[in-house]
Amino acid sequence: MFGVLVYSGKLIPLVINHPAAFIGIPWAGGASFSVVLVCRASFGNVRFGVGKWLSFDGASGPIVLWILCFAAHIFGIHILWACTMDLPPAP
């Protein structure tokens, strides 16, 4: 599918009209990974809990933190994208 988009000349207009999908989502993944790495380098193992009944430590701590950060980034992109829906698409 990607090759069809590239060779038919439809990829560039698609990227221009939907930058949040093509640039924002990979950026959100990388930014979330950076947050997890900085937390791990600064504070050691990532460990947190929700109340007394749910605890994330070991390998699940960084994974859950990455998922939460990624979801927050995607939610922010969604909110900002919804604010720009009134603008006309790029030519």
mmCIF file as gemmi writes it, N, C-alpha and C atoms, coordinates in Angstrom:
data_model
loop_
_atom_site.group_PDB
_atom_site.id
_atom_site.type_symbol
_atom_site.label_atom_id
_atom_site.label_alt_id
_atom_site.label_comp_id
_atom_site.label_asym_id
_atom_site.label_entity_id
_atom_site.label_seq_id
_atom_site.pdbx_PDB_ins_code
_atom_site.Cartn_x
_atom_site.Cartn_y
_atom_site.Cartn_z
_atom_site.occupancy
_atom_site.B_iso_or_equiv
_atom_site.pdbx_formal_charge
_atom_site.auth_seq_id
_atom_site.auth_asym_id
_atom_site.pdbx_PDB_model_num
ATOM 1 N N . MET Axp A 1 ? 0.82 -1.187 0 1 0 ? 1 A 1
ATOM 2 C CA . MET Axp A 1 ? 0 0 0 1 0 ? 1 A 1
ATOM 3 C C . MET Axp A 1 ? 0.864 1.251 0 1 0 ? 1 A 1
ATOM 4 N N . PHE Axp A 2 ? 1.954 1.236 0.799 1 0 ? 2 A 1
ATOM 5 C CA . PHE Axp A 2 ? 2.821 2.405 0.854 1 0 ? 2 A 1
ATOM 6 C C . PHE Axp A 2 ? 3.452 2.67 -0.508 1 0 ? 2 A 1
ATOM 7 N N . GLY Axp A 3 ? 3.878 1.606 -1.194 1 0 ? 3 A 1
ATOM 8 C CA . GLY Axp A 3 ? 4.464 1.773 -2.52 1 0 ? 3 A 1
ATOM 9 C C . GLY Axp A 3 ? 3.482 2.346 -3.516 1 0 ? 3 A 1
ATOM 10 N N . VAL Axp A 4 ? 2.242 1.947 -3.429 1 0 ? 4 A 1
ATOM 11 C CA . VAL Axp A 4 ? 1.209 2.485 -4.323 1 0 ? 4 A 1
ATOM 12 C C . VAL Axp A 4 ? 1.039 3.974 -4.076 1 0 ? 4 A 1
ATOM 13 N N . LEU Axp A 5 ? 1.042 4.386 -2.803 1 0 ? 5 A 1
ATOM 14 C CA . LEU Axp A 5 ? 0.896 5.807 -2.494 1 0 ? 5 A 1
ATOM 15 C C . LEU Axp A 5 ? 2.093 6.614 -2.981 1 0 ? 5 A 1
ATOM 16 N N . VAL Axp A 6 ? 3.292 6.054 -2.836 1 0 ? 6 A 1
ATOM 17 C CA . VAL Axp A 6 ? 4.498 6.776 -3.238 1 0 ? 6 A 1
ATOM 18 C C . VAL Axp A 6 ? 4.547 6.941 -4.75 1 0 ? 6 A 1
ATOM 19 N N . TYR Axp A 7 ? 4.333 5.86 -5.484 1 0 ? 7 A 1
ATOM 20 C CA . TYR Axp A 7 ? 4.483 5.918 -6.931 1 0 ? 7 A 1
ATOM 21 C C . TYR Axp A 7 ? 3.301 6.577 -7.64 1 0 ? 7 A 1
ATOM 22 N N . SER Axp A 8 ? 2.155 6.639 -7.002 1 0 ? 8 A 1
ATOM 23 C CA . SER Axp A 8 ? 1.019 7.302 -7.642 1 0 ? 8 A 1
ATOM 24 C C . SER Axp A 8 ? 1.006 8.797 -7.362 1 0 ? 8 A 1
ATOM 25 N N . GLY Axp A 9 ? 1.876 9.287 -6.48 1 0 ? 9 A 1
ATOM 26 C CA . GLY Axp A 9 ? 1.938 10.709 -6.185 1 0 ? 9 A 1
ATOM 27 C C . GLY Axp A 9 ? 0.883 11.169 -5.19 1 0 ? 9 A 1
ATOM 28 N N . LYS Axp A 10 ? 0.259 10.234 -4.478 1 0 ? 10 A 1
ATOM 29 C CA . LYS Axp A 10 ? -0.784 10.602 -3.525 1 0 ? 10 A 1
ATOM 30 C C . LYS Axp A 10 ? -0.266 10.735 -2.096 1 0 ? 10 A 1
ATOM 31 N N . LEU Axp A 11 ? 0.982 10.38 -1.853 1 0 ? 11 A 1
ATOM 32 C CA . LEU Axp A 11 ? 1.511 10.405 -0.494 1 0 ? 11 A 1
ATOM 33 C C . LEU Axp A 11 ? 1.732 11.828 0 1 0 ? 11 A 1
ATOM 34 N N . ILE Axp A 12 ? 2.329 12.679 -0.819 1 0 ? 12 A 1
ATOM 35 C CA . ILE Axp A 12 ? 2.642 14.047 -0.388 1 0 ? 12 A 1
ATOM 36 C C . ILE Axp A 12 ? 1.38 14.825 -0.027 1 0 ? 12 A 1
ATOM 37 N N . PRO Axp A 13 ? 0.33 14.83 -0.865 1 0 ? 13 A 1
ATOM 38 C CA . PRO Axp A 13 ? -0.887 15.543 -0.438 1 0 ? 13 A 1
ATOM 39 C C . PRO Axp A 13 ? -1.512 14.946 0.822 1 0 ? 13 A 1
ATOM 40 N N . LEU Axp A 14 ? -1.389 13.636 0.989 1 0 ? 14 A 1
ATOM 41 C CA . LEU Axp A 14 ? -1.937 12.993 2.179 1 0 ? 14 A 1
ATOM 42 C C . LEU Axp A 14 ? -1.184 13.445 3.431 1 0 ? 14 A 1
ATOM 43 N N . VAL Axp A 15 ? 0.139 13.535 3.339 1 0 ? 15 A 1
ATOM 44 C CA . VAL Axp A 15 ? 0.949 13.999 4.47 1 0 ? 15 A 1
ATOM 45 C C . VAL Axp A 15 ? 0.669 15.474 4.752 1 0 ? 15 A 1
ATOM 46 N N . ILE Axp A 16 ? 0.498 16.268 3.714 1 0 ? 16 A 1
ATOM 47 C CA . ILE Axp A 16 ? 0.231 17.695 3.905 1 0 ? 16 A 1
ATOM 48 C C . ILE Axp A 16 ? -1.146 17.918 4.533 1 0 ? 16 A 1
ATOM 49 N N . ASN Axp A 17 ? -2.134 17.154 4.121 1 0 ? 17 A 1
ATOM 50 C CA . ASN Axp A 17 ? -3.487 17.339 4.645 1 0 ? 17 A 1
ATOM 51 C C . ASN Axp A 17 ? -3.704 16.7 6.012 1 0 ? 17 A 1
ATOM 52 N N . HIS Axp A 18 ? -2.898 15.708 6.376 1 0 ? 18 A 1
ATOM 53 C CA . HIS Axp A 18 ? -3.048 15.02 7.655 1 0 ? 18 A 1
ATOM 54 C C . HIS Axp A 18 ? -1.705 14.892 8.374 1 0 ? 18 A 1
ATOM 55 N N . PRO Axp A 19 ? -1.081 16.019 8.739 1 0 ? 19 A 1
ATOM 56 C CA . PRO Axp A 19 ? 0.241 15.93 9.37 1 0 ? 19 A 1
ATOM 57 C C . PRO Axp A 19 ? 0.207 15.297 10.751 1 0 ? 19 A 1
ATOM 58 N N . ALA Axp A 20 ? -0.904 15.422 11.463 1 0 ? 20 A 1
ATOM 59 C CA . ALA Axp A 20 ? -0.967 14.835 12.804 1 0 ? 20 A 1
ATOM 60 C C . ALA Axp A 20 ? -0.877 13.316 12.735 1 0 ? 20 A 1
ATOM 61 N N . ALA Axp A 21 ? -1.445 12.729 11.709 1 0 ? 21 A 1
ATOM 62 C CA . ALA Axp A 21 ? -1.404 11.273 11.588 1 0 ? 21 A 1
ATOM 63 C C . ALA Axp A 21 ? -0.031 10.779 11.145 1 0 ? 21 A 1
ATOM 64 N N . PHE Axp A 22 ? 0.621 11.487 10.242 1 0 ? 22 A 1
ATOM 65 C CA . PHE Axp A 22 ? 1.889 11.01 9.678 1 0 ? 22 A 1
ATOM 66 C C . PHE Axp A 22 ? 3.109 11.454 10.473 1 0 ? 22 A 1
ATOM 67 N N . ILE Axp A 23 ? 3.016 12.593 11.14 1 0 ? 23 A 1
ATOM 68 C CA . ILE Axp A 23 ? 4.164 13.11 11.88 1 0 ? 23 A 1
ATOM 69 C C . ILE Axp A 23 ? 3.91 13.044 13.38 1 0 ? 23 A 1
ATOM 70 N N . GLY Axp A 24 ? 2.699 13.358 13.803 1 0 ? 24 A 1
ATOM 71 C CA . GLY Axp A 24 ? 2.382 13.455 15.218 1 0 ? 24 A 1
ATOM 72 C C . GLY Axp A 24 ? 2.399 12.136 15.959 1 0 ? 24 A 1
ATOM 73 N N . ILE Axp A 25 ? 1.862 11.09 15.366 1 0 ? 25 A 1
ATOM 74 C CA . ILE Axp A 25 ? 1.796 9.804 16.066 1 0 ? 25 A 1
ATOM 75 C C . ILE Axp A 25 ? 3.191 9.194 16.256 1 0 ? 25 A 1
ATOM 76 N N . PRO Axp A 26 ? 4.063 9.173 15.242 1 0 ? 26 A 1
ATOM 77 C CA . PRO Axp A 26 ? 5.429 8.698 15.518 1 0 ? 26 A 1
ATOM 78 C C . PRO Axp A 26 ? 6.173 9.583 16.514 1 0 ? 26 A 1
ATOM 79 N N . TRP Axp A 27 ? 5.939 10.897 16.45 1 0 ? 27 A 1
ATOM 80 C CA . TRP Axp A 27 ? 6.549 11.798 17.421 1 0 ? 27 A 1
ATOM 81 C C . TRP Axp A 27 ? 6.073 11.467 18.826 1 0 ? 27 A 1
ATOM 82 N N . ALA Axp A 28 ? 4.793 11.175 18.995 1 0 ? 28 A 1
ATOM 83 C CA . ALA Axp A 28 ? 4.247 10.836 20.302 1 0 ? 28 A 1
ATOM 84 C C . ALA Axp A 28 ? 4.896 9.569 20.856 1 0 ? 28 A 1
ATOM 85 N N . GLY Axp A 29 ? 5.127 8.578 20.005 1 0 ? 29 A 1
ATOM 86 C CA . GLY Axp A 29 ? 5.798 7.36 20.449 1 0 ? 29 A 1
ATOM 87 C C . GLY Axp A 29 ? 7.221 7.627 20.901 1 0 ? 29 A 1
ATOM 88 N N . GLY Axp A 30 ? 7.946 8.421 20.135 1 0 ? 30 A 1
ATOM 89 C CA . GLY Axp A 30 ? 9.319 8.762 20.512 1 0 ? 30 A 1
ATOM 90 C C . GLY Axp A 30 ? 9.389 9.623 21.753 1 0 ? 30 A 1
ATOM 91 N N . ALA Axp A 31 ? 8.486 10.57 21.876 1 0 ? 31 A 1
ATOM 92 C CA . ALA Axp A 31 ? 8.472 11.428 23.062 1 0 ? 31 A 1
ATOM 93 C C . ALA Axp A 31 ? 8.114 10.628 24.307 1 0 ? 31 A 1
ATOM 94 N N . SER Axp A 32 ? 7.191 9.697 24.179 1 0 ? 32 A 1
ATOM 95 C CA . SER Axp A 32 ? 6.826 8.848 25.316 1 0 ? 32 A 1
ATOM 96 C C . SER Axp A 32 ? 7.999 7.973 25.729 1 0 ? 32 A 1
ATOM 97 N N . PHE Axp A 33 ? 8.708 7.444 24.756 1 0 ? 33 A 1
ATOM 98 C CA . PHE Axp A 33 ? 9.897 6.635 25.043 1 0 ? 33 A 1
ATOM 99 C C . PHE Axp A 33 ? 10.957 7.48 25.747 1 0 ? 33 A 1
ATOM 100 N N . SER Axp A 34 ? 11.114 8.731 25.316 1 0 ? 34 A 1
ATOM 101 C CA . SER Axp A 34 ? 12.077 9.626 25.959 1 0 ? 34 A 1
ATOM 102 C C . SER Axp A 34 ? 11.699 9.901 27.405 1 0 ? 34 A 1
ATOM 103 N N . VAL Axp A 35 ? 10.41 10.096 27.685 1 0 ? 35 A 1
ATOM 104 C CA . VAL Axp A 35 ? 9.967 10.317 29.063 1 0 ? 35 A 1
ATOM 105 C C . VAL Axp A 35 ? 10.293 9.108 29.931 1 0 ? 35 A 1
ATOM 106 N N . VAL Axp A 36 ? 10.036 7.919 29.417 1 0 ? 36 A 1
ATOM 107 C CA . VAL Axp A 36 ? 10.329 6.7 30.179 1 0 ? 36 A 1
ATOM 108 C C . VAL Axp A 36 ? 11.831 6.566 30.421 1 0 ? 36 A 1
ATOM 109 N N . LEU Axp A 37 ? 12.647 6.858 29.413 1 0 ? 37 A 1
ATOM 110 C CA . LEU Axp A 37 ? 14.102 6.76 29.585 1 0 ? 37 A 1
ATOM 111 C C . LEU Axp A 37 ? 14.624 7.768 30.592 1 0 ? 37 A 1
ATOM 112 N N . VAL Axp A 38 ? 14.114 8.997 30.543 1 0 ? 38 A 1
ATOM 113 C CA . VAL Axp A 38 ? 14.567 10.018 31.487 1 0 ? 38 A 1
ATOM 114 C C . VAL Axp A 38 ? 14.157 9.644 32.91 1 0 ? 38 A 1
ATOM 115 N N . CYS Axp A 39 ? 12.933 9.157 33.077 1 0 ? 39 A 1
ATOM 116 C CA . CYS Axp A 39 ? 12.499 8.731 34.413 1 0 ? 39 A 1
ATOM 117 C C . CYS Axp A 39 ? 13.346 7.577 34.924 1 0 ? 39 A 1
ATOM 118 N N . ARG Axp A 40 ? 13.649 6.648 34.059 1 0 ? 40 A 1
ATOM 119 C CA . ARG Axp A 40 ? 14.455 5.496 34.485 1 0 ? 40 A 1
ATOM 120 C C . ARG Axp A 40 ? 15.884 5.918 34.811 1 0 ? 40 A 1
ATOM 121 N N . ALA Axp A 41 ? 16.463 6.824 34.025 1 0 ? 41 A 1
ATOM 122 C CA . ALA Axp A 41 ? 17.828 7.276 34.28 1 0 ? 41 A 1
ATOM 123 C C . ALA Axp A 41 ? 17.899 8.154 35.53 1 0 ? 41 A 1
ATOM 124 N N . SER Axp A 42 ? 16.857 8.923 35.78 1 0 ? 42 A 1
ATOM 125 C CA . SER Axp A 42 ? 16.874 9.837 36.923 1 0 ? 42 A 1
ATOM 126 C C . SER Axp A 42 ? 16.521 9.166 38.237 1 0 ? 42 A 1
ATOM 127 N N . PHE Axp A 43 ? 15.538 8.282 38.208 1 0 ? 43 A 1
ATOM 128 C CA . PHE Axp A 43 ? 14.997 7.735 39.448 1 0 ? 43 A 1
ATOM 129 C C . PHE Axp A 43 ? 15.207 6.237 39.61 1 0 ? 43 A 1
ATOM 130 N N . GLY Axp A 44 ? 15.864 5.59 38.672 1 0 ? 44 A 1
ATOM 131 C CA . GLY Axp A 44 ? 16.054 4.141 38.765 1 0 ? 44 A 1
ATOM 132 C C . GLY Axp A 44 ? 14.856 3.409 38.186 1 0 ? 44 A 1
ATOM 133 N N . ASN Axp A 45 ? 14.526 2.283 38.764 1 0 ? 45 A 1
ATOM 134 C CA . ASN Axp A 45 ? 13.393 1.502 38.262 1 0 ? 45 A 1
ATOM 135 C C . ASN Axp A 45 ? 12.092 2.281 38.416 1 0 ? 45 A 1
ATOM 136 N N . VAL Axp A 46 ? 11.272 2.228 37.38 1 0 ? 46 A 1
ATOM 137 C CA . VAL Axp A 46 ? 9.986 2.903 37.409 1 0 ? 46 A 1
ATOM 138 C C . VAL Axp A 46 ? 9.002 2.01 38.158 1 0 ? 46 A 1
ATOM 139 N N . ARG Axp A 47 ? 8.459 2.52 39.238 1 0 ? 47 A 1
ATOM 140 C CA . ARG Axp A 47 ? 7.545 1.74 40.07 1 0 ? 47 A 1
ATOM 141 C C . ARG Axp A 47 ? 6.468 2.678 40.598 1 0 ? 47 A 1
ATOM 142 N N . PHE Axp A 48 ? 5.227 2.341 40.374 1 0 ? 48 A 1
ATOM 143 C CA . PHE Axp A 48 ? 4.132 3.137 40.914 1 0 ? 48 A 1
ATOM 144 C C . PHE Axp A 48 ? 2.915 2.256 41.094 1 0 ? 48 A 1
ATOM 145 N N . GLY Axp A 49 ? 1.955 2.765 41.834 1 0 ? 49 A 1
ATOM 146 C CA . GLY Axp A 49 ? 0.755 1.992 42.125 1 0 ? 49 A 1
ATOM 147 C C . GLY Axp A 49 ? -0.473 2.871 42.119 1 0 ? 49 A 1
ATOM 148 N N . VAL Axp A 50 ? -1.606 2.215 42.013 1 0 ? 50 A 1
ATOM 149 C CA . VAL Axp A 50 ? -2.898 2.889 42.065 1 0 ? 50 A 1
ATOM 150 C C . VAL Axp A 50 ? -3.612 2.33 43.292 1 0 ? 50 A 1
ATOM 151 N N . GLY Axp A 51 ? -3.672 3.128 44.337 1 0 ? 51 A 1
ATOM 152 C CA . GLY Axp A 51 ? -4.27 2.649 45.574 1 0 ? 51 A 1
ATOM 153 C C . GLY Axp A 51 ? -3.432 1.539 46.193 1 0 ? 51 A 1
ATOM 154 N N . LYS Axp A 52 ? -4.087 0.682 46.944 1 0 ? 52 A 1
ATOM 155 C CA . LYS Axp A 52 ? -3.376 -0.437 47.568 1 0 ? 52 A 1
ATOM 156 C C . LYS Axp A 52 ? -3.53 -1.731 46.784 1 0 ? 52 A 1
ATOM 157 N N . TRP Axp A 53 ? -4.379 -1.733 45.79 1 0 ? 53 A 1
ATOM 158 C CA . TRP Axp A 53 ? -4.718 -2.984 45.122 1 0 ? 53 A 1
ATOM 159 C C . TRP Axp A 53 ? -4.056 -3.169 43.763 1 0 ? 53 A 1
ATOM 160 N N . LEU Axp A 54 ? -3.407 -2.132 43.217 1 0 ? 54 A 1
ATOM 161 C CA . LEU Axp A 54 ? -2.793 -2.26 41.894 1 0 ? 54 A 1
ATOM 162 C C . LEU Axp A 54 ? -1.404 -1.64 41.934 1 0 ? 54 A 1
ATOM 163 N N . SER Axp A 55 ? -0.403 -2.434 41.624 1 0 ? 55 A 1
ATOM 164 C CA . SER Axp A 55 ? 0.972 -1.967 41.678 1 0 ? 55 A 1
ATOM 165 C C . SER Axp A 55 ? 1.696 -2.372 40.393 1 0 ? 55 A 1
ATOM 166 N N . PHE Axp A 56 ? 2.472 -1.431 39.865 1 0 ? 56 A 1
ATOM 167 C CA . PHE Axp A 56 ? 3.263 -1.685 38.663 1 0 ? 56 A 1
ATOM 168 C C . PHE Axp A 56 ? 4.731 -1.546 39.025 1 0 ? 56 A 1
ATOM 169 N N . ASP Axp A 57 ? 5.46 -2.645 38.984 1 0 ? 57 A 1
ATOM 170 C CA . ASP Axp A 57 ? 6.898 -2.604 39.214 1 0 ? 57 A 1
ATOM 171 C C . ASP Axp A 57 ? 7.56 -3.657 38.337 1 0 ? 57 A 1
ATOM 172 N N . GLY Axp A 58 ? 8.855 -3.63 38.291 1 0 ? 58 A 1
ATOM 173 C CA . GLY Axp A 58 ? 9.566 -4.537 37.384 1 0 ? 58 A 1
ATOM 174 C C . GLY Axp A 58 ? 9.431 -4.061 35.949 1 0 ? 58 A 1
ATOM 175 N N . ALA Axp A 59 ? 9.121 -4.981 35.049 1 0 ? 59 A 1
ATOM 176 C CA . ALA Axp A 59 ? 9.002 -4.633 33.63 1 0 ? 59 A 1
ATOM 177 C C . ALA Axp A 59 ? 7.688 -3.925 33.313 1 0 ? 59 A 1
ATOM 178 N N . SER Axp A 60 ? 6.672 -4.11 34.144 1 0 ? 60 A 1
ATOM 179 C CA . SER Axp A 60 ? 5.372 -3.505 33.835 1 0 ? 60 A 1
ATOM 180 C C . SER Axp A 60 ? 5.365 -2.005 34.089 1 0 ? 60 A 1
ATOM 181 N N . GLY Axp A 61 ? 6.219 -1.511 34.977 1 0 ? 61 A 1
ATOM 182 C CA . GLY Axp A 61 ? 6.254 -0.079 35.284 1 0 ? 61 A 1
ATOM 183 C C . GLY Axp A 61 ? 6.552 0.78 34.065 1 0 ? 61 A 1
ATOM 184 N N . PRO Axp A 62 ? 7.682 0.557 33.367 1 0 ? 62 A 1
ATOM 185 C CA . PRO Axp A 62 ? 7.968 1.359 32.179 1 0 ? 62 A 1
ATOM 186 C C . PRO Axp A 62 ? 6.949 1.171 31.055 1 0 ? 62 A 1
ATOM 187 N N . ILE Axp A 63 ? 6.414 -0.033 30.925 1 0 ? 63 A 1
ATOM 188 C CA . ILE Axp A 63 ? 5.438 -0.284 29.856 1 0 ? 63 A 1
ATOM 189 C C . ILE Axp A 63 ? 4.163 0.503 30.103 1 0 ? 63 A 1
ATOM 190 N N . VAL Axp A 64 ? 3.666 0.456 31.324 1 0 ? 64 A 1
ATOM 191 C CA . VAL Axp A 64 ? 2.436 1.192 31.652 1 0 ? 64 A 1
ATOM 192 C C . VAL Axp A 64 ? 2.684 2.692 31.577 1 0 ? 64 A 1
ATOM 193 N N . LEU Axp A 65 ? 3.855 3.148 32.021 1 0 ? 65 A 1
ATOM 194 C CA . LEU Axp A 65 ? 4.179 4.577 31.916 1 0 ? 65 A 1
ATOM 195 C C . LEU Axp A 65 ? 4.234 5.008 30.458 1 0 ? 65 A 1
ATOM 196 N N . TRP Axp A 66 ? 4.823 4.189 29.579 1 0 ? 66 A 1
ATOM 197 C CA . TRP Axp A 66 ? 4.866 4.531 28.155 1 0 ? 66 A 1
ATOM 198 C C . TRP Axp A 66 ? 3.45 4.603 27.583 1 0 ? 66 A 1
ATOM 199 N N . ILE Axp A 67 ? 2.591 3.649 27.932 1 0 ? 67 A 1
ATOM 200 C CA . ILE Axp A 67 ? 1.217 3.648 27.425 1 0 ? 67 A 1
ATOM 201 C C . ILE Axp A 67 ? 0.479 4.9 27.884 1 0 ? 67 A 1
ATOM 202 N N . LEU Axp A 68 ? 0.641 5.278 29.162 1 0 ? 68 A 1
ATOM 203 C CA . LEU Axp A 68 ? -0.023 6.48 29.669 1 0 ? 68 A 1
ATOM 204 C C . LEU Axp A 68 ? 0.487 7.744 28.974 1 0 ? 68 A 1
ATOM 205 N N . CYS Axp A 69 ? 1.809 7.838 28.786 1 0 ? 69 A 1
ATOM 206 C CA . CYS Axp A 69 ? 2.374 9.005 28.097 1 0 ? 69 A 1
ATOM 207 C C . CYS Axp A 69 ? 1.925 9.052 26.643 1 0 ? 69 A 1
ATOM 208 N N . PHE Axp A 70 ? 1.93 7.906 25.962 1 0 ? 70 A 1
ATOM 209 C CA . PHE Axp A 70 ? 1.508 7.855 24.567 1 0 ? 70 A 1
ATOM 210 C C . PHE Axp A 70 ? 0.04 8.26 24.438 1 0 ? 70 A 1
ATOM 211 N N . ALA Axp A 71 ? -0.804 7.751 25.339 1 0 ? 71 A 1
ATOM 212 C CA . ALA Axp A 71 ? -2.226 8.109 25.298 1 0 ? 71 A 1
ATOM 213 C C . ALA Axp A 71 ? -2.423 9.603 25.542 1 0 ? 71 A 1
ATOM 214 N N . ALA Axp A 72 ? -1.635 10.186 26.451 1 0 ? 72 A 1
ATOM 215 C CA . ALA Axp A 72 ? -1.746 11.623 26.705 1 0 ? 72 A 1
ATOM 216 C C . ALA Axp A 72 ? -1.32 12.433 25.485 1 0 ? 72 A 1
ATOM 217 N N . HIS Axp A 73 ? -0.239 12.019 24.814 1 0 ? 73 A 1
ATOM 218 C CA . HIS Axp A 73 ? 0.186 12.719 23.604 1 0 ? 73 A 1
ATOM 219 C C . HIS Axp A 73 ? -0.866 12.618 22.5 1 0 ? 73 A 1
ATOM 220 N N . ILE Axp A 74 ? -1.401 11.427 22.293 1 0 ? 74 A 1
ATOM 221 C CA . ILE Axp A 74 ? -2.407 11.237 21.25 1 0 ? 74 A 1
ATOM 222 C C . ILE Axp A 74 ? -3.662 12.034 21.565 1 0 ? 74 A 1
ATOM 223 N N . PHE Axp A 75 ? -4.064 12.08 22.834 1 0 ? 75 A 1
ATOM 224 C CA . PHE Axp A 75 ? -5.222 12.879 23.222 1 0 ? 75 A 1
ATOM 225 C C . PHE Axp A 75 ? -4.976 14.361 22.941 1 0 ? 75 A 1
ATOM 226 N N . GLY Axp A 76 ? -3.772 14.841 23.244 1 0 ? 76 A 1
ATOM 227 C CA . GLY Axp A 76 ? -3.429 16.235 22.944 1 0 ? 76 A 1
ATOM 228 C C . GLY Axp A 76 ? -3.444 16.521 21.45 1 0 ? 76 A 1
ATOM 229 N N . ILE Axp A 77 ? -2.91 15.597 20.655 1 0 ? 77 A 1
ATOM 230 C CA . ILE Axp A 77 ? -2.941 15.769 19.198 1 0 ? 77 A 1
ATOM 231 C C . ILE Axp A 77 ? -4.377 15.781 18.706 1 0 ? 77 A 1
ATOM 232 N N . HIS Axp A 78 ? -5.209 14.913 19.256 1 0 ? 78 A 1
ATOM 233 C CA . HIS Axp A 78 ? -6.617 14.85 18.865 1 0 ? 78 A 1
ATOM 234 C C . HIS Axp A 78 ? -7.327 16.165 19.188 1 0 ? 78 A 1
ATOM 235 N N . ILE Axp A 79 ? -7.094 16.7 20.371 1 0 ? 79 A 1
ATOM 236 C CA . ILE Axp A 79 ? -7.732 17.956 20.76 1 0 ? 79 A 1
ATOM 237 C C . ILE Axp A 79 ? -7.267 19.099 19.859 1 0 ? 79 A 1
ATOM 238 N N . LEU Axp A 80 ? -5.961 19.172 19.591 1 0 ? 80 A 1
ATOM 239 C CA . LEU Axp A 80 ? -5.454 20.241 18.724 1 0 ? 80 A 1
ATOM 240 C C . LEU Axp A 80 ? -5.933 20.068 17.293 1 0 ? 80 A 1
ATOM 241 N N . TRP Axp A 81 ? -6.056 18.83 16.837 1 0 ? 81 A 1
ATOM 242 C CA . TRP Axp A 81 ? -6.528 18.578 15.485 1 0 ? 81 A 1
ATOM 243 C C . TRP Axp A 81 ? -8 18.977 15.37 1 0 ? 81 A 1
ATOM 244 N N . ALA Axp A 82 ? -8.773 18.726 16.406 1 0 ? 82 A 1
ATOM 245 C CA . ALA Axp A 82 ? -10.19 19.108 16.393 1 0 ? 82 A 1
ATOM 246 C C . ALA Axp A 82 ? -10.344 20.617 16.35 1 0 ? 82 A 1
ATOM 247 N N . CYS Axp A 83 ? -9.395 21.346 16.938 1 0 ? 83 A 1
ATOM 248 C CA . CYS Axp A 83 ? -9.457 22.812 16.91 1 0 ? 83 A 1
ATOM 249 C C . CYS Axp A 83 ? -9.154 23.37 15.531 1 0 ? 83 A 1
ATOM 250 N N . THR Axp A 84 ? -8.408 22.631 14.717 1 0 ? 84 A 1
ATOM 251 C CA . THR Axp A 84 ? -8.039 23.122 13.39 1 0 ? 84 A 1
ATOM 252 C C . THR Axp A 84 ? -8.941 22.56 12.286 1 0 ? 84 A 1
ATOM 253 N N . MET Axp A 85 ? -10.011 21.874 12.626 1 0 ? 85 A 1
ATOM 254 C CA . MET Axp A 85 ? -10.887 21.301 11.605 1 0 ? 85 A 1
ATOM 255 C C . MET Axp A 85 ? -11.613 22.365 10.801 1 0 ? 85 A 1
ATOM 256 N N . ASP Axp A 86 ? -11.757 23.575 11.342 1 0 ? 86 A 1
ATOM 257 C CA . ASP Axp A 86 ? -12.447 24.635 10.623 1 0 ? 86 A 1
ATOM 258 C C . ASP Axp A 86 ? -11.586 25.258 9.536 1 0 ? 86 A 1
ATOM 259 N N . LEU Axp A 87 ? -10.282 25.014 9.588 1 0 ? 87 A 1
ATOM 260 C CA . LEU Axp A 87 ? -9.38 25.591 8.595 1 0 ? 87 A 1
ATOM 261 C C . LEU Axp A 87 ? -9.502 24.816 7.275 1 0 ? 87 A 1
ATOM 262 N N . PRO Axp A 88 ? -9.332 25.522 6.156 1 0 ? 88 A 1
ATOM 263 C CA . PRO Axp A 88 ? -9.364 24.798 4.863 1 0 ? 88 A 1
ATOM 264 C C . PRO Axp A 88 ? -8.126 23.926 4.714 1 0 ? 88 A 1
ATOM 265 N N . PRO Axp A 89 ? -8.228 22.808 3.98 1 0 ? 89 A 1
ATOM 266 C CA . PRO Axp A 89 ? -7.057 21.941 3.784 1 0 ? 89 A 1
ATOM 267 C C . PRO Axp A 89 ? -5.988 22.633 2.957 1 0 ? 89 A 1
ATOM 268 N N . ALA Axp A 90 ? -4.765 22.189 3.123 1 0 ? 90 A 1
ATOM 269 C CA . ALA Axp A 90 ? -3.646 22.747 2.363 1 0 ? 90 A 1
ATOM 270 C C . ALA Axp A 90 ? -3.815 22.398 0.883 1 0 ? 90 A 1
ATOM 271 N N . PRO Axp A 91 ? -3.334 23.27 0.017 1 0 ? 91 A 1
ATOM 272 C CA . PRO Axp A 91 ? -3.493 22.991 -1.429 1 0 ? 91 A 1
ATOM 273 C C . PRO Axp A 91 ? -2.619 21.848 -1.896 1 0 ? 91 A 1
